Amino acid sequence: MKAGDLVRIKRASLGVPVDTHGLIVDVFTSPSHQMLIYELVLIGSHKHPQVSKRRYIRQDLEQLTTP
């Protein structure tokens, strides 16, 4: 996955329900855990109508756009 991809969140977190959609805006590498961290702009949800950014790991995301 890369910046610009549309994704679905598979794991709920505080204020962000399962099946929320987001757009990847940046990708980071965690130096301590050697894994990629994806920064998303969440598309307005029921609880958060405004746009907000969150960070997730790959296991929590499902890519919706084709590579």
Backbone as CSV, one residue per row, in Angstrom:
resi,resn,N_x,N_y,N_z,CA_x,CA_y,CA_z,C_x,C_y,C_z
1,MET,0.835,-1.173,0.000,0.000,0.000,0.000,0.885,1.243,0.000
2,LYS,0.348,2.310,-0.566,1.114,3.540,-0.686,0.201,4.746,-0.497
3,ALA,0.812,5.928,-0.386,0.038,7.167,-0.250,-0.903,7.303,-1.449
4,GLY,-2.150,7.690,-1.160,-3.160,7.849,-2.208,-4.120,6.682,-2.309
5,ASP,-3.831,5.572,-1.635,-4.716,4.397,-1.664,-5.885,4.578,-0.705
6,LEU,-7.051,4.119,-1.123,-8.247,4.118,-0.292,-8.291,2.802,0.468
7,VAL,-8.525,2.869,1.784,-8.520,1.670,2.622,-9.743,1.629,3.533
8,ARG,-10.012,0.431,4.048,-11.070,0.203,5.036,-10.409,-0.265,6.315
9,ILE,-10.859,0.260,7.452,-10.293,-0.114,8.743,-11.008,-1.371,9.246
10,LYS,-10.223,-2.418,9.549,-10.776,-3.706,9.965,-10.874,-3.879,11.471
11,ARG,-10.241,-2.974,12.253,-10.245,-3.107,13.713,-10.707,-1.799,14.336
12,ALA,-11.703,-1.874,15.166,-12.237,-0.678,15.814,-11.234,-0.116,16.818
13,SER,-11.273,1.209,16.980,-10.491,1.871,18.015,-11.351,2.982,18.601
14,LEU,-10.854,3.676,19.575,-11.655,4.710,20.232,-12.147,5.747,19.221
15,GLY,-13.460,5.834,19.071,-14.057,6.817,18.181,-14.031,6.484,16.713
16,VAL,-13.451,5.332,16.346,-13.383,4.933,14.935,-13.930,3.511,14.813
17,PRO,-15.147,3.368,14.281,-15.738,2.039,14.166,-15.134,1.216,13.022
18,VAL,-15.352,-0.078,13.066,-14.959,-0.974,11.982,-15.641,-0.500,10.706
19,ASP,-15.019,-0.732,9.564,-15.532,-0.383,8.231,-15.464,1.106,7.915
20,THR,-14.768,1.897,8.731,-14.538,3.297,8.387,-13.548,3.336,7.229
21,HIS,-13.751,4.255,6.297,-12.856,4.392,5.152,-11.886,5.531,5.371
22,GLY,-10.716,5.398,4.773,-9.709,6.443,4.890,-8.800,6.452,3.676
23,LEU,-8.039,7.509,3.561,-7.086,7.681,2.476,-5.695,7.741,3.083
24,ILE,-4.775,6.922,2.593,-3.400,6.934,3.090,-2.729,8.216,2.612
25,VAL,-2.178,8.991,3.551,-1.494,10.229,3.187,0.017,10.146,3.413
26,ASP,0.474,9.213,4.238,1.905,9.074,4.483,2.200,7.675,5.008
27,VAL,3.430,7.215,4.795,3.860,5.904,5.270,5.174,6.103,6.021
28,PHE,5.251,5.565,7.234,6.434,5.675,8.080,6.973,4.285,8.381
29,THR,8.258,4.223,8.694,8.865,2.983,9.168,9.154,3.141,10.652
30,SER,8.679,2.182,11.434,8.958,2.200,12.865,10.368,1.653,13.086
31,PRO,11.278,2.468,13.586,12.656,1.989,13.767,12.777,0.896,14.820
32,SER,11.927,0.921,15.831,12.051,-0.064,16.899,11.389,-1.399,16.562
33,HIS,10.338,-1.388,15.740,9.614,-2.621,15.447,9.779,-3.108,14.012
34,GLN,10.483,-2.355,13.178,10.722,-2.735,11.781,9.422,-3.050,11.042
35,MET,8.437,-2.161,11.158,7.180,-2.339,10.436,6.735,-0.999,9.877
36,LEU,5.849,-1.057,8.879,5.321,0.164,8.280,4.120,0.665,9.067
37,ILE,4.036,1.957,9.211,2.905,2.604,9.864,2.270,3.530,8.841
38,TYR,0.964,3.395,8.653,0.235,4.166,7.652,-0.552,5.278,8.333
39,GLU,-0.360,6.520,7.869,-1.132,7.641,8.381,-2.305,7.870,7.435
40,LEU,-3.518,7.851,8.007,-4.734,7.976,7.208,-5.470,9.269,7.520
41,VAL,-6.127,9.790,6.506,-7.126,10.835,6.704,-8.449,10.092,6.666
42,LEU,-9.170,10.114,7.780,-10.443,9.404,7.850,-11.525,10.227,7.182
43,ILE,-12.389,9.549,6.475,-13.490,10.207,5.798,-14.640,10.266,6.785
44,GLY,-15.214,11.470,6.985,-16.229,11.734,7.989,-17.070,10.534,8.404
45,SER,-17.068,10.239,9.674,-17.853,9.143,10.213,-18.980,9.713,11.074
46,HIS,-19.824,8.853,11.563,-20.960,9.268,12.377,-20.509,10.050,13.617
47,LYS,-19.458,9.570,14.275,-19.007,10.206,15.511,-18.051,11.370,15.267
48,HIS,-17.351,11.353,14.126,-16.385,12.402,13.797,-16.686,12.943,12.400
49,PRO,-17.603,13.889,12.273,-17.955,14.382,10.945,-16.820,15.140,10.251
50,GLN,-15.907,15.714,11.009,-14.788,16.407,10.392,-13.676,15.420,10.062
51,VAL,-12.754,15.846,9.244,-11.633,14.999,8.845,-10.618,14.933,9.986
52,SER,-10.104,13.733,10.244,-9.068,13.572,11.262,-8.027,12.585,10.765
53,LYS,-6.816,12.636,11.335,-5.741,11.726,10.941,-5.510,10.704,12.039
54,ARG,-5.252,9.474,11.624,-4.930,8.385,12.556,-3.824,7.543,11.939
55,ARG,-3.113,6.794,12.774,-2.055,5.894,12.296,-2.442,4.451,12.572
56,TYR,-2.171,3.590,11.588,-2.523,2.169,11.680,-1.396,1.329,11.102
57,ILE,-1.373,0.047,11.487,-0.452,-0.906,10.878,-1.218,-1.702,9.821
58,ARG,-0.481,-2.388,8.953,-1.071,-3.066,7.797,-2.169,-4.070,8.167
59,GLN,-1.992,-4.799,9.273,-2.974,-5.815,9.675,-4.352,-5.224,9.940
60,ASP,-4.413,-3.932,10.248,-5.684,-3.285,10.579,-6.382,-2.685,9.361
61,LEU,-5.761,-2.811,8.182,-6.292,-2.153,6.990,-6.573,-3.147,5.868
62,GLU,-7.557,-2.801,5.041,-7.851,-3.569,3.818,-7.846,-2.562,2.673
63,GLN,-7.034,-2.838,1.667,-6.926,-1.925,0.537,-8.171,-2.034,-0.348
64,LEU,-8.782,-0.892,-0.679,-9.973,-0.879,-1.521,-9.665,-0.531,-2.960
65,THR,-8.608,0.237,-3.202,-8.214,0.558,-4.580,-7.310,-0.524,-5.102
66,THR,-7.335,-0.753,-6.396,-6.487,-1.782,-6.982,-5.081,-1.245,-7.168
67,PRO,-4.080,-2.098,-6.959,-2.670,-1.647,-7.073,-2.295,-1.257,-8.491
